[in-house]
Amino acid sequence: MIYQWKPGSQSKGDAQIVGETLEEIRVRSGRLTASTVLEEAVNPESPIHGAFTWDDTEAAQQYRLEQARHLIRSVVMVREDEPGQPTIRAFVSIREDGDQEYTNIVTAMSDRALRKQVVARALAELKDWRKRYNELREFAKVFEAIDQMGPD
């Protein structure tokens, strides 16, 4: 098996070695979970040790930043003018001056450049989903529709 990092991944280490190590963990323990991976990674000699932040202060800060991102992504809006309609995400991720930040969906959809950015990211995520589940024939019609949406 050949292992590679998926496009855009910021993971550390050699993807081949990491993939082989993860497969070894799965076979050895009978399952692959975050806990079984972390148990392996604690050993400084493990090939996946370097993929983790071991400085507790830094790790705590990174975790809190991820909690903040999760908090932002978790808020939805209910349309007051159309009760019963599905909720929509209140905030979306955008890039401004090369930095990731968030803005409310109404602002993003009202600004031509931001709307283009949000739609492009949504299409890229949809195409990534398509690649991930490409082998599932049950979604053939959905895949056809995605393919007709144009290039990346």
N, C-alpha and C positions, 0 to 999 in steps of 0.2 A: 504494500500500500504506500502511495506517495501522499504526504501531508504538506499542505501549504497554508499560509495565513489567508483568510478571506480579504478581499480588497478593502482598504480603509482600516484594517485592524491595527491597533497600536500595541498588540501583544509583544512581549519580550521573548527572546530566545529563538532557537532554530525550530521551525514548525515541524520538521520531520521528527526531531528528537522529542518534542513535546507530544506530538500525536502518538508516537510509539509508546511513550511513557503513560499517556492516558489509557491506551489500549491495554497495557500491562496491568494497570490498576484495575481496570474493568474485569479482566480475566481473573486476576488474583483474588479480588474481593467479591466477585460475582455481580458487581454493579459499579456504576460510575456516578458519583455524587460530588457535590462541592465539598462535603466533609471528607470523603475518601481522598480527594485530590489534595486538600489542605493537610491531611495527615501525612501524605507522602512528601509534600513540599516543605514541611517543617525541617526535615533533615537537610542540613547545609550541603550534603553530598548529592542530593537529588538533582536531576537535570532540570526540574521545574522550580527549584528553590528561588532562582533569580526572577521569576515571573511575579513574585509577590513583594509587597512593601513590608519589611519586617520592623522598621522603626515605628513603634506604637503611636507616637505623636503624629507623625506624618500620615500613617494609615488612618488614624482617627479623623484627621482633617479631610483626607480623600473620601472617607465614608460619609462624613457630614455633607460634603459637596454633592455626593451622589444622592443623599437624602433630600437635599435642596432641589436637585433636578427632578427627582421623583415627585416631590411636593408640587412643583410647577406643572409637571405633566399630568398630575392627578386632578386638577381643578377643571370642571366643565361648566358650561353655561346652559341655563334653561331659557328658552325664548319666551319672554313674557307675552308677546303678541300672538304666539301660536302654542298654547298649552297642549301637552300630549305629544309634541314633536320630540324626536330624539335630541339628546343633549349634544353639544359640540365642545371640543377642546377650547378652553378659555385662552390659552397661551400656546404659541408655536415657536419653535427654534428658528432663528435666523442668523445670518452672518453679517455683521457690520464691521467694517474696517478690519476684516480678517478674524474677528473674535466671535465666538458663539455667544449669543444672548437670546432673550425671549421677548416677544411682544404679544399684545393681545390679538386675537384672531381678526377682530373687526379692523384694527389698524393695518394688519398685514394684508387683508383682502381688499382694502381700500387704496393701497399703494401699489402702483403697477410693478415696480422692481421687486418689492417684497412678495407680492402675490406670485410673480414668476418664480421666485426662489422657493416658496412653499410648494407650489405645484410641481416643480422639478424634483424636489426632494420626495414628495409623495409618489411620483411616478417611479423614481429610482427605487424606493422601498417596495413598491408593487412589483417591479421587475426582479428585485432580489427575492421576494416571496415566491415568485414564479420559478426562479432557478432552484430555490430550496425544495420545492415540491414538484419539480418537473416530471418525476417518475410516476406521479399519481394520475392515472388516466381519468379518474373521476372528475378532474378539473379541466379536461381538454377544452371545453367551450370557454371557460374563463381564461385559459391561457391564450386562446385565439384572440379574444377581445383585448387582452393585454398587449399581445404582439402587434395589433393594429394601431396602438396608441403612438407609435413612432419610436425613433431611436433614443438612446440615453441622452 
